[in-house]
Amino acid sequence: MTGLLLDQVGVGALTGVSLAVPAGRVVCLSGPSGSGKSRLLRAVADLEPHDGEISLNGTSQGAVPAHQWRRQVVMVPADSQWWFDEVSAHFPKGAGERLPAALGFPADVMGWSVSRLSSGERQRLALWRALALEPQTLLLDEPTANLDGDSTLNIENWLLDEIQRQQIATLWVAHDPAQIHRVADAHYRIRGTALEPEHGSD
Ligand SMILES: Nc1ncnc2c1ncn2[C@@H]1O[C@H](COP(=O)(O)OP(=O)(O)OP(=O)(O)O)[C@@H](O)[C@H]1O
C-alpha cells in the first residue's frame, strides 16, 4: 500500500495500535484529554520511543535516520514552534508570492514579526509551513483549535485540497464530531488503552 502503516504500535499507555492511512486520505483520531493522541503522533514522527512497526510506502521507520524520516513525515503540533524573529525566515525564498488566499493573510505577512502573531495566525502559518515542505505524511494535532468557525471551514477545505493534490497520507487529531464528519475518510477513537474504529457515528 502507498501510505502510512502502523502495526501493533505501543506508546505510553496505548497498546496494539494498528491502522493504515492511504496516500491522499485523512484518518481522524479522537479521544479524551490525556488519552495519548499527541504521543501517538509524536511516535509516528519518530519523536518518541515506541513498540511495534511504523512504515511509509513500505519503508520501515527504523531503516531511516530520524531527520530524514521527518522530512517526509511532518508534524504540526498544537503549539507550533518558531525560531526566528521574522515570519519569512521560516519559509523558502519567494513563498510570500504563493500565499494561499484561504489563509486569510494580507500580502505583507512575510514581513511580520513572529512575536505579534495571534495563536490562530501562528496555527495557520504553521500549517502552510508544513505543506510547503511537500510531505508524504502530515500529522495534524487539532489544526483548527484556535480558529473561528468561518476560518475553520476555509482552512479545512484548503487542507483537503492540498492533501488530495499532493497525495498526502494524513493523521488528523480532532475533537469536534462535525469536523470529523466533514474531513475524515476513517475515524478511530481511543478508549482506555486501545484505539478502536468508529463506524457510522462520526
Ligand atoms: N514524555 C512523556 N513521558 C511520560 N508521560 C508523558 C509524556 N508526554 C506525555 N505524557 C503523558 O501521556 C498522557 C498522554 O498525553 P498526550 O499529550 O498524548 O494526550 P492527548 O490525548 O494528546 O491530550 P489532549 O487532548 O489534552 O491534548 C498524558 O497523561 C501525559 O501527561
The ligand as an SDF file (V2000), in Angstrom:
LIG
                    3D

 31 33  0  0  0  0  0  0  0  0999 V2000
    7.2940   12.2760   27.6250 N   0  0  0  0  0  0  0  0  0  0  0  0
    6.3310   11.8150   28.4150 C   0  0  0  0  0  0  0  0  0  0  0  0
    6.5950   10.9400   29.4050 N   0  0  0  0  0  0  0  0  0  0  0  0
    5.6320   10.4650   30.2080 C   0  0  0  0  0  0  0  0  0  0  0  0
    4.3360   10.7880   30.0990 N   0  0  0  0  0  0  0  0  0  0  0  0
    4.0070   11.6450   29.1310 C   0  0  0  0  0  0  0  0  0  0  0  0
    4.9700   12.2130   28.2320 C   0  0  0  0  0  0  0  0  0  0  0  0
    4.3320   13.0370   27.3690 N   0  0  0  0  0  0  0  0  0  0  0  0
    3.0380   12.9900   27.7120 C   0  0  0  0  0  0  0  0  0  0  0  0
    2.8390   12.1720   28.7670 N   0  0  0  0  0  0  0  0  0  0  0  0
    1.5470   11.8140   29.3840 C   0  0  0  0  0  0  0  0  0  0  0  0
    0.9110   10.9140   28.4970 O   0  0  0  0  0  0  0  0  0  0  0  0
   -0.5050   11.1180   28.5050 C   0  0  0  0  0  0  0  0  0  0  0  0
   -0.9910   11.3890   27.0910 C   0  0  0  0  0  0  0  0  0  0  0  0
   -0.5340   12.6710   26.6650 O   0  0  0  0  0  0  0  0  0  0  0  0
   -0.9400   13.2930   25.2740 P   0  0  0  0  0  0  0  0  0  0  0  0
   -0.2960   14.6290   25.1840 O   0  0  0  0  0  0  0  0  0  0  0  0
   -0.6390   12.3220   24.2000 O   0  0  0  0  0  0  0  0  0  0  0  0
   -2.5380   13.4240   25.4470 O   0  0  0  0  0  0  0  0  0  0  0  0
   -3.6390   13.9070   24.4100 P   0  0  0  0  0  0  0  0  0  0  0  0
   -4.5730   12.7650   24.1740 O   0  0  0  0  0  0  0  0  0  0  0  0
   -2.9800   14.4940   23.2180 O   0  0  0  0  0  0  0  0  0  0  0  0
   -4.3780   15.0210   25.2790 O   0  0  0  0  0  0  0  0  0  0  0  0
   -5.0490   16.4380   24.8930 P   0  0  0  0  0  0  0  0  0  0  0  0
   -6.3190   16.1350   24.1490 O   0  0  0  0  0  0  0  0  0  0  0  0
   -5.3000   17.0370   26.2560 O   0  0  0  0  0  0  0  0  0  0  0  0
   -4.0330   17.2060   24.0850 O   0  0  0  0  0  0  0  0  0  0  0  0
   -0.7550   12.2730   29.4720 C   0  0  0  0  0  0  0  0  0  0  0  0
   -1.1310   11.7240   30.7230 O   0  0  0  0  0  0  0  0  0  0  0  0
    0.5920   12.9630   29.5720 C   0  0  0  0  0  0  0  0  0  0  0  0
    0.7670   13.5880   30.8150 O   0  0  0  0  0  0  0  0  0  0  0  0
  1  2  1  0
  2  3  1  0
  2  7  2  0
  3  4  2  0
  4  5  1  0
  5  6  2  0
  6  7  1  0
  6 10  1  0
  7  8  1  0
  8  9  2  0
  9 10  1  0
 10 11  1  0
 11 12  1  0
 11 30  1  0
 12 13  1  0
 13 14  1  0
 13 28  1  0
 14 15  1  0
 15 16  1  0
 16 17  2  0
 16 18  1  0
 16 19  1  0
 19 20  1  0
 20 21  2  0
 20 22  1  0
 20 23  1  0
 23 24  1  0
 24 25  2  0
 24 26  1  0
 24 27  1  0
 28 29  1  0
 28 30  1  0
 30 31  1  0
M  END
$$$$
